[in-house]
Amino acid sequence: MDVYGETPRQYADFAADAAPTSPCFADWSRRIAADPEVIAWIDTLPVAKRQPNLVLAAARWHGVPAPGPYAALRSALLDDDGTIRATILARATQTNEVGRLATLVPAFATLAADGPVALLEVGASAGLCLYPDRWSYAWTTDDGVRRAGAGPELTCDVRGPAPLPDRPPAVAWRGGIDLHPLDVTDEDQMAWLTTLVWPEHDDRRSRLRAAVDMARADPPAILGGDLLEELPSLVEEAARHAPVVVFHSAVIAYLPEVRREEFHELMTALVAEGRCHWVSNEGPRVLPRVTTTGPDRQEDEPGFVLGIDGRAVASTQGHGRWLRWYDALDFNSG
């Protein structure tokens, strides 16, 4: 889904993404895409604020039941007295989905070799994805279930020759950058993160609660600022602790296209200079130069593209439910 695309297309795409696991959001989004009055209301918002999960979460924040009938959502939006609109303008979709760690850890472990890493997350939100070493993993493969780690369990269906580690990478330093970092000790902000979880996803809400407790016990260092301006100096800080892995997941999609290109150039330069490794996990149209290094994709093929140092290595489900690895190259060579 392109958050800068035409509004009906955004909602139609979101409906397709939601269909396998959220009948409510799939139904709502499909109906919105075909509802000129609601589309006109959404189009009064700034372009970056029209995205489905933000609009739907704001409506739920103000009492629209989900799962629930589309009519209730429609009335809430069209009869809004400015309350829902104000929430949309003030909030962001900083989902912080820790389930994605089940798809990211194989990439981290590939880069970590036998030593610890310094993890630096771009668009870190509350920093909940900075603790891959505190979770356990159950990867279901054609050969059975592979397990690693200790702690609350994350599960993932895996196909292809994914480099599944025997243990998660050790983390010597963890930090991140976000334009508007969230505070794990702030109950209102954590309640908003909970509202961003799709209605039927009780497993994700449970994971979120565990992740918040984990981060509160050892709060991460999240710098507030512009990623293109602050990232190089933060890489330098992280490098004092261990080899640096910069990563992001469903973040760069929220940058305008020209800024995405600038980010790609920045990361390519940092990797070429040996200052860090780069793990990306974004929609296929977000970083096209990464996507085109992998196999051809169908236009409507689901999933994100997982990249290591600018090269596509796998497709992943947006909430970490599945991983489809393309190959088993040694990314530490050459």
N, C-alpha and C positions, 0 to 999 in steps of 0.2 A: 504494500500500500504506500502510495506517495502522498505524504502529508501536505504537499504543495500542489497536488493535482486538483482537477475539477471535483467539486463536492459530491455529486452523485456517484462518480467513479470511486471516490474514497470509500463511500458507504457500501457500495456494491462489493468492492474488494474486501472490506472488513467483514461483510456478511459471509463471504466465501471462506475467509480465514477462521471465522468463529463457528461455522457450521458443524465441524466434527465434535466440538466439545461444549458449545454454548448455544443451545437452541434459542434462548431468549435474545441474545445479542445478534444472532444470525437473522432472526425474524425482525427485530427492531430495525436493524441496519438495512435490510432488504426493503422494508416498507418506507424508510426514510428516503432511500435512493429514488423511489418512485412517487414521492409526496412533494409536489412543487411548493406547497405552503411551508412545510417544515424546512425544505432546502433553502427557501428564501429567508427564513429566520436565521438559519445557520450562516448564510452568506452575509449577514450583517456583522458577523464577528471578524476580527482580523484573520488573515489567511492561516497563520500558524495555529490559530485557536479553533479551527473548524473540525479537527480530527475526531473521529468517532469515539474513541475510548475516553477522551476528555469530556466531550459533550454528554455522553451517557453516564459517566461517573458523576458529573456535576448534578445531573437530574436525580440520580440515586442518592447523592449526598443530601438533597433536599426532599427526600421522602418518596420518590417514585419507586414502587415495589418492583423488585427484579429477583426471580422471574415474575413477570406480570404482563398484563395486556398492553399492546401498543397504544391503545386509545388513551391510557393514563399518561404515558410518556408524551404523546402528541399534545394533549391538553396542557401538560405542565410547561412545555416549551412555548406553545403559541399563546398561552395566557400568562406567561412569566411577567412578574412585576419588576424585573431587573435583578432579582436575587440569584437565579441560576446563572444569568449572564455574568454577574459580578464574580461568582465562583470560577467560571470558566476563564475569565480574564486574570484572576489572581493565582490560579493553580496551574500545574503542569502534569504531564503524564510520566512522572518519575517512578515507573513501576518497580524497579529494583527486584526483578524476578530471580530468586536464588536457584530455582530449578535449572536455569541455564548453566549452572556450574557443572552439571553432569555432562554437558557437551563441550564445555571449555577446558575442563581438567585434562583430557587427553592432549590437547594442544599445549597447555602449560607444562605438562610432564615431559612432552617431547623436547621443549626448549630448556627445561631445568636440568636435564641429564641427571647427575647424582647429587647436585648441590641445591642450596636454597635459592629462591628468587626474591626480588623486590617487585611486588605487584603494584602497578599504577593504573587505576581505572579512570578512563575519560567518561564524563557524564555519570559520576558515581552515585548521585542521589544521596541516600543515607549511608552508602558504603556497605550494603548488606552482602554484596557479591565479592567482597575482599577477604573472605574466610574459607577458601576451598579446602584448607587443611583441617577444618573443624567439623567437616561433614563426612559421612560414609556414602559409598556409591555402590549401586547394584545395576550393572550393565547387562541386559539380557541380549545374548548373541546366539547365533546359530549353533554354537557349541555348548550352550548353557549360560549360567549366570556368573559373571566375573565381579568380584567384590574387592573393595579397597577402602581404607580409612576407618575411622571410628567417630561416632556421633550420630546425629539424626540422619536418616537415610534418604538419599535422592535416587530415584530410579530412572532408567532410560533404556529404550529399545535401540540396539545398535546393529547396523549392517555394514559390511565392508571391512577392510583390514585396519580398523581403527587401532592406534597404539595405546591400548588401555593399560594404565600403570598398575603395579601391585600396591602402590600407596600414593596418596596425593603428594604434590610437591611441598617441600618445606617452604615457609614464607618468612623471610628475614625482616621484611619491612612491608607495610601495606598502607596505601594512601590513594588519594584521588583528587579530581578536580571537577567542579560542577558550577554552572552559572548561578544556581540557587541551591546550595547544599541543604539537605534536610538533617535535622537533629534527631537522633534516635531516642533521646530522652523527652522529646516534645510529643505529648499525647495527641494533640490535634493533628500534627503532621503524620504521625504513624496511623491515625485513623483514616486520613486521606489515602495513604498507601493501601490500606485494607479495602477501601472503597474502589480503588482501581482494579482490584482482582475481579475477574468476570464472575457473574452471579452463581453459576453452578460449580465453581472450582473450590470446593471445600479443602481439597488437598493443598492447594496453593496458599489458602488462608492459614492453614496449620503451619506450613513451612515459613510463612512470613512471620508468624508469632515467634517461632523458634529462632529465626534469623535476627529479629529485633532484640530478643533476650541475649543472644550471642554478642551482638555489637554493643549493647549497653554494658556488658561486663568488660569490654575492652574496646572503647570507642576508636574508630578509625580517624586518621588525619585527612580531612577533606578540605581542600582549598577552594574558596569561592573566587571565580574569575573566568575569563574567556580562555577556552582551551588552546586556541592558536597562539595567544600571547604568553600564557603561563606554562605550557607544557614543557618546552625545552629546559627551563630552569628546574622544574620539578623532576624531570628525568635525571638531571645532575644530582639533585638531592638524594633520589632513590639509589643512584649508582654507588653512593658511599656505603651502602649496606650489602648489596649483592647484584648480580646481573639483573637488568631491568626487563620486565615484560609489561609493555603498555597494552591494555585491552579495552574493548568497548563492545556493547551489545545493545542493538536497537536504540542507538543514540544519534549517530551521524545522520540518520534520516530526518532529524529535526533541524538540520542546517540547510540553508538555501544551497542550490546547486553549486554556485561559485565558491562557497565556503567549503563544501565537500571536496572540491578539487584542491583547494588550498590545504586542507587537512591531509589529503592523500599525498601531496607533494612534501609536506612537513614530515610525515611518517616515513616516506620513502627515503628522505635525506637522513633522518635519524638512524634508520636501519643500515643504510649504506655506510654511515660513519662509524658503525659498530657501537652506537651508544645505547641501543635497546633492541629487543625483539618486539614484534607487533602482532597481536591477535585481534582480528576483527570478526564481528558476527552481526551482519546487517542484511536487510532485504536485498534481493539481487540487483535492483536498479539504483541502489544507494552509492555503491562504490563499483561502478561498471568495469573499471580496469582490473579489479580483483576478480570479479565474476567471470570475465572473459578468459581468465587463465585456467578455468575449470571446464568440465564438459558442457556441451550445449544444453540449454534449459528450454523447456516449453514456456510459452508466455504466461500461462496460468499455473505453472508448477509451484506447489507450496514450499514454504520454508525459507530460512535465511541461508546466506552463504558464509561459511566459516573460512577465514583466511589466516595464514601464517606468513608474516613478512611480505604481504602483498600478493600471495599466491593462494588461490582457492584450493582447499583440501577436503571440504565436506559440505553437505547440506544439513541444517539443523531445524528442528521444530522450535517455534518462537518461545515456548515456555520450557524447553529442555526435555520434552517427552521422547524425542527420537533423534538419532544421529546416523547419517549415511556418509561414510568415509569414502573418498574417491581413490586414494592410493596410500602407500606407506613409505613415502620418500623420507630420507634423512635430512631434516631441515637445518641441522647443524653443520652440514658439509657445504663446501663451495660458498 
